[in-house]
Amino acid sequence: MVLLPWTIGGAKESKAYDPVQTESYQTLRSVSDLHLFVVCKDGKFYASVPEHVRHRGPWQGQHRGELANLAIPYLLDIEEQGYSLVRCELAVFKPEA
């Protein structure tokens, strides 16, 4: 966590900035395989998901949210490899903890 100075009405004030809380994630669902989902950082699909996974689409955007709310297994996958590949029923898939 980093403290950043802010100026409000001429007076300096420090506020906490936590980069994990400000980053977002997105989930995408494969149109050709309706049980296949990708979870990655918002806007980083082409940069973080390997080509062999991207070719399992086309992909349709599903959910967006804050990384801080993401379930731990998905968050760990994103930190390790840049994305999480999930196979399950749509009704069962809940990306947030």
TORPA-4810 file (N, C-alpha, C, O; in nm, 3 decimals):
<nodes>
NODE_1_0.084_-0.116_0.000_0.000_0.000_0.000_0.089_0.123_0.000_0.190_0.126_0.070_M
NODE_2_0.054_0.224_-0.077_0.131_0.347_-0.091_0.046_0.464_-0.045_-0.073_0.469_-0.076_V
NODE_3_0.106_0.556_0.026_0.035_0.678_0.065_0.064_0.787_-0.035_0.180_0.820_-0.060_L
NODE_4_-0.039_0.843_-0.094_-0.024_0.950_-0.191_-0.081_1.080_-0.134_-0.187_1.080_-0.073_L
NODE_5_-0.008_1.191_-0.155_-0.061_1.319_-0.106_-0.167_1.373_-0.201_-0.151_1.367_-0.323_P
NODE_6_-0.273_1.425_-0.145_-0.381_1.487_-0.223_-0.401_1.628_-0.172_-0.386_1.654_-0.052_W
NODE_7_-0.434_1.719_-0.259_-0.463_1.855_-0.218_-0.613_1.876_-0.225_-0.674_1.863_-0.331_T
NODE_8_-0.673_1.908_-0.111_-0.817_1.932_-0.104_-0.837_2.069_-0.041_-0.805_2.088_0.077_I
NODE_9_-0.890_2.163_-0.117_-0.914_2.297_-0.064_-0.787_2.365_-0.016_-0.792_2.442_0.079_G
NODE_10_-0.674_2.338_-0.080_-0.548_2.402_-0.043_-0.471_2.328_0.065_-0.353_2.355_0.085_G
NODE_11_-0.535_2.234_0.135_-0.467_2.159_0.241_-0.427_2.022_0.188_-0.505_1.955_0.119_A
NODE_12_-0.305_1.981_0.221_-0.259_1.849_0.177_-0.313_1.741_0.269_-0.318_1.758_0.391_K
NODE_13_-0.354_1.632_0.208_-0.410_1.520_0.283_-0.352_1.393_0.222_-0.336_1.386_0.100_E
NODE_14_-0.320_1.293_0.303_-0.268_1.166_0.253_-0.379_1.063_0.252_-0.453_1.049_0.349_S
NODE_15_-0.391_0.992_0.142_-0.488_0.884_0.131_-0.416_0.757_0.090_-0.318_0.762_0.016_K
NODE_16_-0.464_0.645_0.137_-0.404_0.517_0.103_-0.445_0.477_-0.038_-0.561_0.492_-0.077_A
NODE_17_-0.349_0.427_-0.114_-0.374_0.377_-0.249_-0.331_0.232_-0.253_-0.213_0.202_-0.234_Y
NODE_18_-0.424_0.143_-0.277_-0.394_0.001_-0.286_-0.420_-0.043_-0.430_-0.536_-0.049_-0.472_D
NODE_19_-0.313_-0.074_-0.508_-0.333_-0.108_-0.649_-0.420_-0.230_-0.673_-0.485_-0.238_-0.778_P
NODE_20_-0.424_-0.326_-0.579_-0.508_-0.444_-0.598_-0.655_-0.405_-0.599_-0.733_-0.461_-0.677_V
NODE_21_-0.694_-0.309_-0.515_-0.834_-0.269_-0.508_-0.878_-0.186_-0.627_-0.997_-0.179_-0.656_Q
NODE_22_-0.784_-0.124_-0.698_-0.823_-0.040_-0.810_-0.821_-0.116_-0.942_-0.874_-0.067_-1.041_T
NODE_23_-0.761_-0.234_-0.945_-0.758_-0.312_-1.068_-0.886_-0.393_-1.083_-0.946_-0.434_-0.984_E
NODE_24_-0.926_-0.415_-1.207_-1.048_-0.490_-1.235_-1.016_-0.620_-1.307_-0.910_-0.635_-1.368_S
NODE_25_-1.110_-0.713_-1.299_-1.099_-0.838_-1.375_-1.218_-0.845_-1.470_-1.316_-0.772_-1.456_Y
NODE_26_-1.207_-0.934_-1.568_-1.318_-0.963_-1.657_-1.328_-1.113_-1.676_-1.226_-1.183_-1.671_Q
NODE_27_-1.448_-1.162_-1.698_-1.467_-1.303_-1.732_-1.523_-1.308_-1.873_-1.605_-1.225_-1.914_T
NODE_28_-1.478_-1.408_-1.946_-1.526_-1.430_-2.082_-1.569_-1.575_-2.095_-1.510_-1.664_-2.033_L
NODE_29_-1.671_-1.598_-2.175_-1.724_-1.733_-2.197_-1.705_-1.769_-2.344_-1.731_-1.688_-2.433_R
NODE_30_-1.660_-1.891_-2.368_-1.643_-1.938_-2.504_-1.780_-1.960_-2.568_-1.868_-2.022_-2.508_S
NODE_31_-1.797_-1.911_-2.688_-1.923_-1.930_-2.760_-1.929_-2.071_-2.819_-2.038_-2.127_-2.836_V
NODE_32_-1.812_-2.128_-2.852_-1.811_-2.262_-2.911_-1.814_-2.373_-2.806_-1.854_-2.486_-2.837_S
NODE_33_-1.773_-2.344_-2.682_-1.779_-2.440_-2.573_-1.839_-2.367_-2.453_-1.768_-2.298_-2.381_D
NODE_34_-1.968_-2.382_-2.432_-2.041_-2.302_-2.333_-2.003_-2.330_-2.188_-2.052_-2.261_-2.098_L
NODE_35_-1.918_-2.429_-2.164_-1.874_-2.460_-2.028_-1.732_-2.410_-2.001_-1.674_-2.445_-1.899_H
NODE_36_-1.677_-2.330_-2.090_-1.539_-2.283_-2.078_-1.536_-2.133_-2.054_-1.596_-2.056_-2.129_L
NODE_37_-1.464_-2.092_-1.948_-1.454_-1.951_-1.909_-1.308_-1.912_-1.891_-1.225_-1.996_-1.856_F
NODE_38_-1.278_-1.786_-1.916_-1.147_-1.729_-1.886_-1.169_-1.613_-1.792_-1.260_-1.532_-1.810_V
NODE_39_-1.084_-1.604_-1.690_-1.082_-1.490_-1.599_-0.945_-1.426_-1.614_-0.843_-1.494_-1.603_V
NODE_40_-0.941_-1.295_-1.640_-0.815_-1.223_-1.655_-0.834_-1.078_-1.613_-0.946_-1.034_-1.588_C
NODE_41_-0.723_-1.005_-1.606_-0.734_-0.863_-1.574_-0.808_-0.793_-1.686_-0.795_-0.829_-1.803_K
NODE_42_-0.886_-0.695_-1.650_-0.970_-0.622_-1.746_-0.884_-0.557_-1.853_-0.793_-0.481_-1.824_D
NODE_43_-0.916_-0.588_-1.979_-0.845_-0.531_-2.092_-0.715_-0.601_-2.126_-0.643_-0.554_-2.215_G
NODE_44_-0.682_-0.711_-2.059_-0.555_-0.781_-2.082_-0.573_-0.918_-2.146_-0.481_-1.000_-2.142_K
NODE_45_-0.689_-0.944_-2.207_-0.716_-1.076_-2.264_-0.610_-1.115_-2.367_-0.552_-1.223_-2.357_F
NODE_46_-0.584_-1.028_-2.464_-0.489_-1.063_-2.570_-0.345_-1.062_-2.522_-0.261_-1.132_-2.578_Y
NODE_47_-0.316_-0.986_-2.419_-0.179_-0.980_-2.367_-0.147_-1.096_-2.273_-0.032_-1.138_-2.265_A
NODE_48_-0.246_-1.147_-2.201_-0.218_-1.247_-2.097_-0.262_-1.389_-2.130_-0.208_-1.485_-2.074_S
NODE_49_-0.359_-1.405_-2.219_-0.409_-1.539_-2.250_-0.335_-1.594_-2.372_-0.333_-1.528_-2.476_V
NODE_50_-0.275_-1.713_-2.361_-0.199_-1.768_-2.473_-0.287_-1.797_-2.595_-0.409_-1.815_-2.584_P
NODE_51_-0.223_-1.801_-2.709_-0.294_-1.819_-2.835_-0.374_-1.949_-2.840_-0.485_-1.952_-2.893_E
NODE_52_-0.318_-2.058_-2.786_-0.391_-2.186_-2.792_-0.520_-2.182_-2.711_-0.614_-2.256_-2.741_H
NODE_53_-0.527_-2.097_-2.608_-0.651_-2.080_-2.532_-0.744_-1.984_-2.606_-0.865_-2.010_-2.613_V
NODE_54_-0.691_-1.875_-2.660_-0.774_-1.778_-2.733_-0.845_-1.843_-2.851_-0.956_-1.804_-2.886_R
NODE_55_-0.781_-1.942_-2.914_-0.840_-2.008_-3.030_-0.954_-2.103_-2.992_-1.016_-2.163_-3.079_H
NODE_56_-0.982_-2.118_-2.863_-1.094_-2.201_-2.819_-1.224_-2.120_-2.815_-1.327_-2.171_-2.771_R
NODE_57_-1.218_-1.996_-2.861_-1.334_-1.905_-2.866_-1.408_-1.924_-2.997_-1.396_-2.029_-3.058_G
NODE_58_-1.482_-1.827_-3.041_-1.484_-1.686_-3.002_-1.535_-1.668_-2.859_-1.607_-1.752_-2.805_P
NODE_59_-1.495_-1.554_-2.799_-1.523_-1.526_-2.659_-1.624_-1.414_-2.644_-1.623_-1.317_-2.720_W
NODE_60_-1.711_-1.430_-2.545_-1.813_-1.330_-2.516_-1.791_-1.281_-2.373_-1.780_-1.361_-2.280_Q
NODE_61_-1.785_-1.148_-2.355_-1.766_-1.091_-2.223_-1.884_-1.124_-2.132_-1.999_-1.123_-2.176_G
NODE_62_-1.855_-1.153_-2.006_-1.959_-1.189_-1.909_-1.964_-1.089_-1.795_-2.053_-1.003_-1.790_Q
NODE_63_-1.870_-1.099_-1.702_-1.872_-1.019_-1.580_-1.747_-0.932_-1.573_-1.645_-0.962_-1.634_H
NODE_64_-1.758_-0.824_-1.497_-1.643_-0.742_-1.460_-1.656_-0.711_-1.312_-1.766_-0.702_-1.259_R
NODE_65_-1.543_-0.694_-1.247_-1.545_-0.661_-1.106_-1.406_-0.624_-1.057_-1.311_-0.620_-1.135_G
NODE_66_-1.395_-0.597_-0.929_-1.268_-0.560_-0.868_-1.187_-0.686_-0.836_-1.243_-0.785_-0.789_E
NODE_67_-1.056_-0.682_-0.861_-0.969_-0.795_-0.829_-0.977_-0.832_-0.681_-0.964_-0.950_-0.646_L
NODE_68_-0.997_-0.734_-0.596_-1.003_-0.760_-0.452_-1.120_-0.851_-0.416_-1.117_-0.917_-0.312_A
NODE_69_-1.224_-0.857_-0.499_-1.341_-0.939_-0.472_-1.334_-1.077_-0.536_-1.422_-1.161_-0.513_N
NODE_70_-1.232_-1.102_-0.616_-1.220_-1.227_-0.691_-1.188_-1.343_-0.597_-1.113_-1.326_-0.500_L
NODE_71_-1.244_-1.460_-0.625_-1.216_-1.580_-0.545_-1.067_-1.612_-0.550_-1.002_-1.593_-0.653_A
NODE_72_-1.014_-1.660_-0.440_-0.870_-1.683_-0.424_-0.810_-1.773_-0.533_-0.704_-1.739_-0.585_I
NODE_73_-0.872_-1.887_-0.569_-0.810_-1.972_-0.673_-0.791_-1.899_-0.806_-0.688_-1.917_-0.872_P
NODE_74_-0.887_-1.817_-0.845_-0.875_-1.742_-0.970_-0.769_-1.634_-0.958_-0.694_-1.610_-1.053_Y
NODE_75_-0.763_-1.569_-0.843_-0.664_-1.464_-0.820_-0.522_-1.521_-0.823_-0.432_-1.459_-0.879_L
NODE_76_-0.504_-1.638_-0.764_-0.372_-1.702_-0.767_-0.331_-1.738_-0.909_-0.216_-1.718_-0.947_L
NODE_77_-0.424_-1.792_-0.988_-0.394_-1.823_-1.128_-0.354_-1.699_-1.205_-0.258_-1.702_-1.283_D
NODE_78_-0.426_-1.589_-1.184_-0.394_-1.464_-1.255_-0.256_-1.414_-1.215_-0.181_-1.366_-1.300_I
NODE_79_-0.221_-1.424_-1.088_-0.089_-1.380_-1.043_0.021_-1.469_-1.099_0.129_-1.420_-1.132_E
NODE_80_-0.003_-1.600_-1.110_0.098_-1.694_-1.157_0.113_-1.693_-1.309_0.225_-1.689_-1.360_E
NODE_81_0.001_-1.698_-1.382_0.010_-1.716_-1.527_-0.062_-1.609_-1.607_-0.058_-1.612_-1.730_Q
NODE_82_-0.127_-1.514_-1.541_-0.192_-1.404_-1.612_-0.338_-1.426_-1.644_-0.406_-1.333_-1.687_G
NODE_83_-0.387_-1.546_-1.623_-0.528_-1.578_-1.652_-0.566_-1.705_-1.577_-0.479_-1.776_-1.526_Y
NODE_84_-0.695_-1.731_-1.571_-0.745_-1.856_-1.513_-0.843_-1.916_-1.612_-0.934_-1.848_-1.660_S
NODE_85_-0.826_-2.043_-1.644_-0.915_-2.115_-1.735_-1.004_-2.205_-1.649_-0.955_-2.286_-1.570_L
NODE_86_-1.136_-2.190_-1.666_-1.232_-2.260_-1.581_-1.330_-2.337_-1.669_-1.380_-2.284_-1.768_V
NODE_87_-1.357_-2.463_-1.633_-1.457_-2.543_-1.703_-1.565_-2.581_-1.603_-1.540_-2.656_-1.508_R
NODE_88_-1.685_-2.529_-1.624_-1.798_-2.562_-1.537_-1.928_-2.513_-1.601_-1.926_-2.447_-1.705_C
NODE_89_-2.038_-2.545_-1.539_-2.169_-2.497_-1.584_-2.182_-2.348_-1.555_-2.125_-2.299_-1.458_E
NODE_90_-2.256_-2.277_-1.638_-2.277_-2.135_-1.619_-2.341_-2.105_-1.483_-2.303_-2.009_-1.416_L
NODE_91_-2.436_-2.187_-1.442_-2.505_-2.165_-1.315_-2.413_-2.184_-1.195_-2.439_-2.128_-1.088_A
NODE_92_-2.306_-2.260_-1.211_-2.213_-2.290_-1.103_-2.100_-2.187_-1.097_-2.042_-2.166_-0.990_V
NODE_93_-2.067_-2.124_-1.209_-1.953_-2.033_-1.217_-1.981_-1.903_-1.141_-2.064_-1.823_-1.182_F
NODE_94_-1.910_-1.885_-1.031_-1.920_-1.765_-0.948_-1.778_-1.712_-0.926_-1.707_-1.762_-0.838_K
NODE_95_-1.734_-1.613_-1.002_-1.595_-1.568_-0.993_-1.561_-1.497_-0.861_-1.445_-1.497_-0.821_P
NODE_96_-1.658_-1.438_-0.795_-1.629_-1.364_-0.673_-1.651_-1.452_-0.550_-1.740_-1.537_-0.547_E
NODE_97_-1.567_-1.429_-0.451_-1.571_-1.511_-0.329_-1.694_-1.479_-0.245_-1.713_-1.539_-0.139_A
</nodes>
